[in-house]
Amino acid sequence: RRIIANIRKNVQQFIEFAKANVDNEKLKFIVDEEYLVDHIKNAELILYDDGAEKKGFIIPSKSGTPYAKNVTDNNVTLGWADAARGTEKVRKYKVMYRKVGENENETEEKWTEVYTNSNQKELIISNLPSETTFVFKVQSITAIGFSLISDISEPMETLTKKEPRTPLALKQTSSDVDVLHTKNAQITFEIDGLPRPNITWLFNGNPIQPSAKYQMEARYQIILNVNKTDFVDSGTYTAVIEYGIEKLKVPVKMTVKGNIKSLSLLIIHKYKETIICPQKKF
């Protein structure tokens, strides 16, 4: 049984090695049959180089499955184990990769091929698109030809591309705002800095949230709209800008003013009591 298993193994390796080197014009594969010696069945792989027989030739086995050593938004650093057996020294490696399609029924992507400069068992695959999944496989190259191709790697996805980071700086600040009673007011200023920072608004030191009263934007400009202002909306509005470890506060004072001729009531605050009385006519 051991002899039969060894014969099958050698034949299978011969077939796979021939398939891997089918395009190699310098390599010819010959199958020959000889008479049994002492009725012992056997199958041998023999390499002839320039007509000379090389004793003890062993077909190079396939490399280990490639794995990720490092992944960024645009490259993958691959590593793999060397061929487990073979008498021929590895000169370099061919690495093949392709994108994994979202739809398995789609026509498969063609394999892209890159080569190592020597027999190092590591390679950086560069200029890959971000947030994209790839699979990889490896094949060693010896003096006589290619080894068997490794198993396909686990899917590897490149990371999300990071936005370039620039220092935070105020480009244009907002001056104090005066607004007529019941009118809408807007506080606006511009900042430089990527990615865009987080903005929190305070009114007289207390946080305020987006609502029908307060509308906030933080895209190209930092904007706070105060709708239908009342006298109680007078005070200091502060934009707290958080940018990583940096924090910047931009206070703006807003005053709501009334038109005396148009007012019919005066609101008088005295000792925490509200007294409403008719306004005198002029």
BELQUIRA-V239225 format. One record per residue. N is the residue number from 1. RES is the residue in one letter. OMEGA is omega in whole degrees, 0 to 359 (* if undefined). Layout:
BEGIN
n->N res->RES omega->OMEGA
n->N res->RES omega->OMEGA
END
This chain:
BEGIN
n->1 res->R omega->180
n->2 res->R omega->180
n->3 res->I omega->179
n->4 res->I omega->179
n->5 res->A omega->179
n->6 res->N omega->178
n->7 res->I omega->180
n->8 res->R omega->180
n->9 res->K omega->180
n->10 res->N omega->179
n->11 res->V omega->180
n->12 res->Q omega->178
n->13 res->Q omega->179
n->14 res->F omega->181
n->15 res->I omega->181
n->16 res->E omega->179
n->17 res->F omega->178
n->18 res->A omega->179
n->19 res->K omega->181
n->20 res->A omega->184
n->21 res->N omega->183
n->22 res->V omega->181
n->23 res->D omega->181
n->24 res->N omega->184
n->25 res->E omega->181
n->26 res->K omega->185
n->27 res->L omega->178
n->28 res->K omega->181
n->29 res->F omega->183
n->30 res->I omega->175
n->31 res->V omega->183
n->32 res->D omega->180
n->33 res->E omega->179
n->34 res->E omega->178
n->35 res->Y omega->179
n->36 res->L omega->175
n->37 res->V omega->182
n->38 res->D omega->178
n->39 res->H omega->179
n->40 res->I omega->179
n->41 res->K omega->180
n->42 res->N omega->174
n->43 res->A omega->183
n->44 res->E omega->173
n->45 res->L omega->184
n->46 res->I omega->178
n->47 res->L omega->175
n->48 res->Y omega->180
n->49 res->D omega->185
n->50 res->D omega->177
n->51 res->G omega->181
n->52 res->A omega->180
n->53 res->E omega->176
n->54 res->K omega->184
n->55 res->K omega->173
n->56 res->G omega->181
n->57 res->F omega->176
n->58 res->I omega->179
n->59 res->I omega->178
n->60 res->P omega->180
n->61 res->S omega->183
n->62 res->K omega->179
n->63 res->S omega->177
n->64 res->G omega->180
n->65 res->T omega->180
n->66 res->P omega->180
n->67 res->Y omega->182
n->68 res->A omega->173
n->69 res->K omega->177
n->70 res->N omega->180
n->71 res->V omega->175
n->72 res->T omega->180
n->73 res->D omega->182
n->74 res->N omega->175
n->75 res->N omega->177
n->76 res->V omega->174
n->77 res->T omega->183
n->78 res->L omega->171
n->79 res->G omega->178
n->80 res->W omega->178
n->81 res->A omega->180
n->82 res->D omega->178
n->83 res->A omega->185
n->84 res->A omega->182
n->85 res->R omega->180
n->86 res->G omega->182
n->87 res->T omega->182
n->88 res->E omega->180
n->89 res->K omega->179
n->90 res->V omega->179
n->91 res->R omega->177
n->92 res->K omega->182
n->93 res->Y omega->171
n->94 res->K omega->179
n->95 res->V omega->180
n->96 res->M omega->179
n->97 res->Y omega->177
n->98 res->R omega->177
n->99 res->K omega->175
n->100 res->V omega->182
n->101 res->G omega->177
n->102 res->E omega->180
n->103 res->N omega->184
n->104 res->E omega->181
n->105 res->N omega->179
n->106 res->E omega->175
n->107 res->T omega->185
n->108 res->E omega->177
n->109 res->E omega->175
n->110 res->K omega->179
n->111 res->W omega->172
n->112 res->T omega->184
n->113 res->E omega->172
n->114 res->V omega->185
n->115 res->Y omega->172
n->116 res->T omega->179
n->117 res->N omega->180
n->118 res->S omega->183
n->119 res->N omega->176
n->120 res->Q omega->185
n->121 res->K omega->179
n->122 res->E omega->180
n->123 res->L omega->175
n->124 res->I omega->176
n->125 res->I omega->188
n->126 res->S omega->175
n->127 res->N omega->177
n->128 res->L omega->176
n->129 res->P omega->180
n->130 res->S omega->177
n->131 res->E omega->181
n->132 res->T omega->183
n->133 res->T omega->180
n->134 res->F omega->168
n->135 res->V omega->187
n->136 res->F omega->171
n->137 res->K omega->188
n->138 res->V omega->177
n->139 res->Q omega->179
n->140 res->S omega->180
n->141 res->I omega->179
n->142 res->T omega->181
n->143 res->A omega->183
n->144 res->I omega->180
n->145 res->G omega->183
n->146 res->F omega->172
n->147 res->S omega->172
n->148 res->L omega->180
n->149 res->I omega->180
n->150 res->S omega->172
n->151 res->D omega->179
n->152 res->I omega->182
n->153 res->S omega->169
n->154 res->E omega->177
n->155 res->P omega->179
n->156 res->M omega->183
n->157 res->E omega->176
n->158 res->T omega->186
n->159 res->L omega->176
n->160 res->T omega->181
n->161 res->K omega->180
n->162 res->K omega->176
n->163 res->E omega->177
n->164 res->P omega->183
n->165 res->R omega->177
n->166 res->T omega->182
n->167 res->P omega->178
n->168 res->L omega->179
n->169 res->A omega->175
n->170 res->L omega->177
n->171 res->K omega->183
n->172 res->Q omega->180
n->173 res->T omega->180
n->174 res->S omega->176
n->175 res->S omega->178
n->176 res->D omega->187
n->177 res->V omega->171
n->178 res->D omega->183
n->179 res->V omega->177
n->180 res->L omega->180
n->181 res->H omega->179
n->182 res->T omega->178
n->183 res->K omega->177
n->184 res->N omega->179
n->185 res->A omega->179
n->186 res->Q omega->174
n->187 res->I omega->184
n->188 res->T omega->173
n->189 res->F omega->183
n->190 res->E omega->177
n->191 res->I omega->171
n->192 res->D omega->177
n->193 res->G omega->176
n->194 res->L omega->355
n->195 res->P omega->184
n->196 res->R omega->183
n->197 res->P omega->174
n->198 res->N omega->183
n->199 res->I omega->172
n->200 res->T omega->180
n->201 res->W omega->176
n->202 res->L omega->171
n->203 res->F omega->185
n->204 res->N omega->176
n->205 res->G omega->182
n->206 res->N omega->181
n->207 res->P omega->174
n->208 res->I omega->184
n->209 res->Q omega->176
n->210 res->P omega->182
n->211 res->S omega->175
n->212 res->A omega->180
n->213 res->K omega->185
n->214 res->Y omega->175
n->215 res->Q omega->188
n->216 res->M omega->175
n->217 res->E omega->179
n->218 res->A omega->178
n->219 res->R omega->179
n->220 res->Y omega->175
n->221 res->Q omega->173
n->222 res->I omega->187
n->223 res->I omega->170
n->224 res->L omega->175
n->225 res->N omega->175
n->226 res->V omega->187
n->227 res->N omega->176
n->228 res->K omega->186
n->229 res->T omega->174
n->230 res->D omega->182
n->231 res->F omega->181
n->232 res->V omega->178
n->233 res->D omega->176
n->234 res->S omega->180
n->235 res->G omega->183
n->236 res->T omega->176
n->237 res->Y omega->184
n->238 res->T omega->173
n->239 res->A omega->177
n->240 res->V omega->185
n->241 res->I omega->180
n->242 res->E omega->185
n->243 res->Y omega->187
n->244 res->G omega->178
n->245 res->I omega->179
n->246 res->E omega->176
n->247 res->K omega->183
n->248 res->L omega->178
n->249 res->K omega->181
n->250 res->V omega->180
n->251 res->P omega->176
n->252 res->V omega->180
n->253 res->K omega->178
n->254 res->M omega->179
n->255 res->T omega->177
n->256 res->V omega->184
n->257 res->K omega->179
n->258 res->G omega->174
n->259 res->N omega->188
n->260 res->I omega->183
n->261 res->K omega->183
n->262 res->S omega->182
n->263 res->L omega->176
n->264 res->S omega->181
n->265 res->L omega->171
n->266 res->L omega->177
n->267 res->I omega->183
n->268 res->I omega->178
n->269 res->H omega->180
n->270 res->K omega->178
n->271 res->Y omega->177
n->272 res->K omega->176
n->273 res->E omega->180
n->274 res->T omega->179
n->275 res->I omega->180
n->276 res->I omega->180
n->277 res->C omega->179
n->278 res->P omega->177
n->279 res->Q omega->178
n->280 res->K omega->177
n->281 res->K omega->181
n->282 res->F omega->*
END
